[in-house]
Amino acid sequence: MIIASVRSVEPFALERFFARYEFSTRYVLCSSDPEPLSVQELLALQPGAQEAFINLSLGYVESRGAPDLRRAIASLYRDTGEESILVHAGGQEPIFALTNALLSPGDHLIVQFPAYQSQYSVAESIGVGVARWKSDLDGAGAPDIEELPRLIRPETRAIVITTPNNPTGFSFDRAQLEQIIEVARKRGLWLIVDEIYRGTEREAEQLPGICDLYERGVSIGGLSKAYGLAGLRIGWIATQDAALLERVATIKDYLTICNAAPSEFLATIALRHSDELTQRVRRITAANLDLLDEFFARRSNLFHWTRPRAGTTAFPRYLGGSSEAFCRRAVDEAGVLLLPSTIFDAGDSHLRVGYGRANLPEALVALDAFLRMGLSHPSTGSG
């Protein structure tokens, strides 16, 4: 087993971009995490929680995650128990650990694309070949299921998908997921599904976790996106394969070892109120999507818009030229942060819009004022 050196991994374009802009820009209109809850709001969900939190011991917790937390996570799945859960610090750590546990130099990986960069860059850093299973960015964001078998090579070990997807908001339906499972099972491949947006489905069907559907399936979950609790930094993997879980746990010993006790305490409360918290996020995103529908309808000369059925992000096409140039001007001149598709290595004609924040109406007013100035209209040549 070769563990990727951070010196050999490509710089994480999205995270470097956010490091520059996220906390100094007035309107972050591209965030994938929704409006966060406060500690007070979270503690109020459970009687006696505030006193218990104040008296919480700040010692180490179990490296696999506290039993109460693992039981709460397991409740999200049909057949996967707490013994099949490994808790991590956020969603990034399990991707890194899982990649290193499963893959070796010379192996091959198929990744639904666009994707969160660590899903392919960590693999590439250890000498793994990556095939990009590309999505239809001008439609609903679906990749071609018929293309998937053609991407498989003798050295292919795993397929990675994200559903609901970041950045497109596309969500596979049950029939499509069953087709992907059939392809993976026929060739004995691992199927890793980033399910961190699971629970944000609106018009789309909420699918079971892949850990419940496929013996070589690995679910990646977390509290950042569907729950509005990114600051807790709690994620996990769930899989029926005990040997794989042990390999990932061994790598985790070289990373965080264990999570923060306050985060695990608060995460347990959140998961005991899972439906309430995910419904809250769906209410926010549904209301904001109605505003985006109206906004993009008025600006159809500048954007091609497809309403996403799930998730917290959308990926409209910018019709005025370079999306990177447009996003740079929007943040510099209007204080509105949008994410160009170049950050996803997905060309220069789309941009990611995040619609989970409470101040989206204000952000749209600022963006509309910027557009009314004519600074980004194709006829100005500024694209």
C-alpha positions in Angstrom: 0.0 0.0 0.0 1.5 3.3 -1.1 0.1 6.4 0.6 0.0 9.6 -1.5 2.4 12.3 -0.5 0.9 15.7 -0.2 3.9 17.0 -2.1 2.9 14.9 -5.2 -0.8 15.9 -5.3 -1.9 18.6 -7.6 -3.0 21.8 -5.8 -6.7 21.6 -5.0 -8.0 24.3 -7.3 -11.4 24.8 -5.6 -10.0 25.0 -2.1 -7.2 27.4 -3.2 -9.9 29.6 -4.9 -12.0 29.6 -1.7 -9.0 30.3 0.5 -8.5 33.5 -1.6 -12.2 34.7 -1.7 -14.6 32.9 0.6 -14.2 34.9 3.8 -13.5 38.3 2.3 -16.3 38.5 -0.2 -19.7 39.9 0.7 -21.9 37.5 -1.3 -20.7 33.9 -1.7 -23.1 32.8 -4.4 -21.3 29.5 -5.2 -21.1 27.8 -1.9 -22.0 24.1 -1.8 -22.8 24.1 1.9 -26.2 25.5 2.9 -27.1 28.0 5.6 -25.5 26.7 8.8 -27.1 26.1 12.1 -25.7 27.5 15.3 -24.6 25.5 18.3 -27.6 26.9 20.2 -30.1 25.9 17.5 -28.6 22.4 17.4 -28.6 21.9 21.2 -32.2 23.1 21.4 -33.3 20.0 19.4 -32.7 17.7 22.4 -33.7 18.3 26.0 -30.8 18.3 28.4 -28.3 18.6 25.6 -26.9 22.0 26.6 -25.9 20.8 30.1 -24.5 17.6 28.7 -22.5 19.5 26.2 -21.0 21.9 28.8 -20.0 18.9 30.9 -18.5 16.9 28.0 -15.1 15.5 28.6 -12.5 16.8 26.1 -10.5 13.6 26.0 -9.9 11.3 23.0 -12.9 9.5 21.4 -12.8 6.1 19.7 -10.9 6.2 16.4 -13.8 4.6 14.6 -16.3 7.1 16.1 -18.3 7.0 19.3 -20.8 4.1 19.4 -23.8 6.4 19.7 -22.7 8.3 16.7 -22.1 5.2 14.6 -25.5 3.9 15.6 -27.0 7.2 14.5 -25.3 7.1 11.2 -26.3 3.5 10.6 -30.0 4.6 11.0 -29.6 6.3 7.7 -29.2 2.9 6.0 -31.4 -0.1 5.6 -29.0 -3.0 6.2 -25.7 -1.5 7.2 -25.0 -1.6 10.9 -22.8 0.5 13.2 -19.9 -2.1 12.8 -19.8 -1.1 9.1 -19.3 2.6 9.8 -16.0 4.5 10.1 -16.3 8.1 11.1 -13.9 10.7 9.6 -13.1 14.4 9.8 -15.3 15.7 7.0 -15.7 14.3 3.5 -12.1 14.9 2.3 -10.4 12.6 4.7 -12.4 9.4 3.7 -11.8 10.1 0.0 -8.0 10.4 0.7 -7.9 7.3 2.9 -10.2 5.2 0.7 -8.2 6.0 -2.4 -5.0 4.8 -0.7 -6.6 1.7 0.7 -8.0 0.5 -2.6 -5.6 1.6 -5.3 -2.0 1.0 -6.2 0.3 2.4 -9.0 -0.8 1.0 -12.4 -4.4 0.6 -11.4 -7.2 2.4 -13.2 -10.1 4.4 -11.9 -13.3 5.7 -13.6 -14.7 9.0 -12.2 -18.0 10.6 -13.0 -17.0 14.1 -14.3 -17.0 17.0 -13.3 -16.1 15.9 -9.9 -14.7 17.0 -6.5 -11.0 17.1 -7.4 -9.7 14.8 -4.7 -11.7 12.0 -6.3 -9.2 11.8 -9.1 -6.1 13.9 -8.1 -5.2 11.7 -5.1 -5.4 8.6 -7.3 -3.3 10.2 -10.0 -0.6 11.2 -7.5 0.1 7.5 -6.7 0.3 6.5 -10.4 -3.3 5.5 -11.0 -4.8 6.1 -14.4 -8.1 7.9 -14.4 -10.8 7.9 -17.0 -13.4 10.7 -17.0 -17.0 9.6 -17.4 -18.2 12.9 -18.7 -21.6 14.4 -18.1 -23.9 16.3 -20.4 -23.4 19.8 -19.1 -25.9 21.4 -21.4 -28.7 19.0 -20.3 -29.6 17.7 -16.9 -26.0 16.7 -16.2 -26.4 13.0 -16.8 -23.4 10.9 -18.0 -24.1 8.3 -20.7 -24.7 4.9 -19.0 -23.9 3.1 -22.3 -20.5 4.7 -22.3 -19.5 3.3 -18.9 -18.5 -0.3 -19.9 -16.4 1.1 -22.7 -14.2 3.0 -20.2 -13.3 -0.2 -18.3 -9.8 -1.6 -18.8 -8.2 -4.8 -17.5 -6.6 -2.8 -14.7 -9.7 -0.9 -13.7 -10.4 -1.4 -10.0 -13.2 1.1 -9.1 -15.9 3.5 -10.3 -16.6 6.7 -8.4 -19.8 8.6 -8.8 -21.4 11.5 -6.9 -25.2 11.6 -6.5 -26.7 14.1 -6.1 -23.8 15.6 -8.0 -21.6 18.6 -7.3 -21.5 20.8 -9.4 -24.3 19.9 -11.7 -27.1 18.9 -9.2 -27.9 15.8 -11.3 -29.1 12.8 -9.4 -29.2 9.2 -10.8 -32.6 7.4 -10.6 -32.9 3.9 -9.2 -32.8 2.2 -12.7 -29.7 4.1 -13.7 -28.0 3.2 -10.4 -28.9 -0.5 -10.9 -27.3 -0.4 -14.3 -24.1 1.0 -12.8 -24.1 -1.7 -10.1 -24.6 -4.3 -12.8 -21.5 -3.1 -14.7 -19.4 -3.0 -11.5 -20.6 -6.4 -10.3 -20.0 -8.1 -13.7 -16.3 -7.1 -13.5 -15.8 -7.3 -9.7 -15.2 -3.5 -9.4 -15.6 -1.4 -6.3 -18.3 1.2 -6.6 -17.6 4.3 -4.5 -20.6 6.7 -4.2 -20.1 10.1 -2.7 -23.5 10.6 -1.1 -22.7 13.7 0.9 -25.7 15.5 -0.8 -28.1 12.6 0.0 -31.1 14.1 1.7 -31.2 17.2 -0.5 -33.4 15.6 -3.2 -36.5 17.6 -4.1 -38.0 16.4 -7.4 -35.5 13.6 -7.6 -35.8 10.2 -5.9 -33.7 9.6 -2.7 -31.8 6.5 -3.4 -30.7 3.9 -0.8 -27.0 4.0 0.2 -24.8 2.0 -2.1 -23.6 0.1 0.9 -27.1 -1.4 1.1 -27.3 -2.3 -2.5 -23.9 -3.7 -3.5 -21.4 -6.0 -1.7 -18.5 -4.0 -3.0 -20.2 -0.6 -2.6 -18.8 2.1 -0.4 -20.9 5.1 0.7 -19.3 8.3 1.6 -21.5 10.6 3.8 -21.2 13.6 5.9 -23.0 16.5 7.6 -21.7 19.4 5.6 -24.2 19.6 2.7 -27.6 18.1 3.6 -27.5 19.2 7.2 -25.9 22.7 7.2 -23.2 21.6 9.6 -20.0 22.0 7.7 -18.2 23.4 10.7 -18.6 20.1 12.6 -16.2 18.4 10.1 -17.9 15.0 10.5 -18.0 12.5 7.6 -17.9 8.8 7.3 -17.7 5.7 5.1 -20.1 2.8 5.2 -19.4 -0.6 3.6 -20.2 -4.2 4.1 -16.6 -5.2 3.4 -14.9 -5.5 6.9 -11.4 -6.0 5.4 -11.6 -2.7 3.5 -12.9 -0.9 6.5 -9.9 -2.1 8.5 -7.5 -1.0 5.8 -9.1 2.5 5.8 -9.0 2.6 9.6 -5.2 1.9 9.5 -4.6 4.8 7.1 -6.8 7.1 9.3 -4.4 6.4 12.1 -1.8 8.5 10.2 -4.3 11.3 9.6 -6.7 12.6 12.3 -6.6 9.4 14.4 -10.0 10.4 15.9 -12.4 13.2 15.7 -13.1 16.1 18.1 -15.3 15.0 21.0 -17.6 18.2 20.7 -18.1 17.6 17.0 -19.1 13.9 17.6 -21.5 14.9 20.4 -23.2 17.6 18.2 -23.3 15.3 15.2 -25.1 12.6 17.2 -27.8 15.1 18.1 -28.1 16.2 14.5 -28.5 12.7 13.1 -31.2 11.9 15.7 -33.1 14.8 14.1 -32.1 13.9 10.5 -35.4 14.5 8.8 -36.0 17.8 10.5 -32.6 19.2 9.5 -32.7 17.9 5.9 -36.2 19.3 5.5 -34.9 22.7 6.6 -32.3 22.6 3.9 -34.8 21.5 1.2 -37.1 24.4 2.2 -34.3 26.9 1.7 -33.1 25.5 -1.6 -36.6 25.1 -3.0 -37.4 28.8 -2.3 -34.0 29.9 -3.6 -34.4 27.9 -6.8 -37.7 29.7 -7.6 -35.7 33.0 -7.4 -33.0 31.5 -9.7 -35.6 30.3 -12.2 -36.9 33.9 -12.5 -33.5 35.4 -12.6 -32.2 33.2 -15.3 -35.4 33.5 -17.3 -34.8 37.3 -17.4 -31.1 36.7 -18.3 -31.6 34.0 -21.0 -29.4 36.0 -23.4 -26.5 35.5 -21.0 -27.1 32.1 -19.4 -28.4 28.7 -20.3 -30.2 27.4 -17.2 -31.3 23.9 -16.2 -33.1 23.7 -12.9 -31.4 20.9 -10.8 -33.6 18.3 -9.1 -31.4 17.7 -6.1 -28.3 19.1 -4.3 -27.3 22.6 -3.4 -25.4 23.6 -6.6 -26.2 24.2 -10.3 -23.9 24.6 -13.3 -25.4 27.0 -15.8 -23.6 27.8 -19.1 -22.4 31.4 -19.4 -23.1 32.6 -23.0 -20.9 35.7 -22.9 -17.5 34.2 -23.4 -15.1 33.2 -20.7 -16.8 32.1 -17.4 -13.5 32.7 -15.6 -13.3 36.3 -16.8 -16.9 36.9 -15.9 -16.5 35.4 -12.4 -13.4 37.5 -11.8 -15.2 40.7 -12.7 -18.3 39.8 -10.6 -16.3 39.3 -7.5 -14.0 42.3 -8.1 -16.7 44.8 -9.1 -19.9 43.5 -7.5 -18.6 41.5 -4.5 -20.5 38.4 -5.8 -18.5 35.2 -5.8 -19.3 32.6 -8.5 -17.2 29.6 -9.3 -15.9 29.2 -12.9 -15.9 25.8 -14.5 -12.1 26.1 -15.0 -11.9 25.3 -11.3 -13.4 21.9 -12.1 -11.2 21.4 -15.2 -14.5 21.4 -17.1 -13.9 24.1 -19.8 -14.5 27.8 -19.5 -18.1 28.2 -20.3 -20.0 27.2 -17.1 -20.2 28.5 -13.6 -21.3 27.0 -10.3 -24.1 28.6 -8.4 -24.8 27.6 -4.8 -28.4 28.2 -3.7 -28.4 27.0 -0.1 -27.7 30.3 1.7 -30.2 32.6 3.3 -28.8 35.7 1.6 -29.2 34.5 -1.9 -31.9 37.1 -2.6 -29.5 39.9 -1.7 -26.7 38.3 -3.7 -29.0 38.1 -6.8 -29.9 41.8 -6.4 -26.2 42.7 -6.4 -25.5 40.4 -9.4 -28.4 41.8 -11.3 -27.2 45.4 -10.7 -23.8 44.3 -12.1 -25.4 42.8 -15.2 -27.5 45.9 -15.7 -24.4 48.0 -16.1 -23.7 46.0 -19.2 -20.2 44.9 -18.1 -20.6 41.3 -19.0 -23.0 41.4 -22.0 -21.5 39.6 -25.1 -21.8 42.8 -27.2 -19.3 44.6 -24.9 -16.5 42.1 -25.7 -15.8 41.8 -22.0 -16.5 38.0 -21.9 
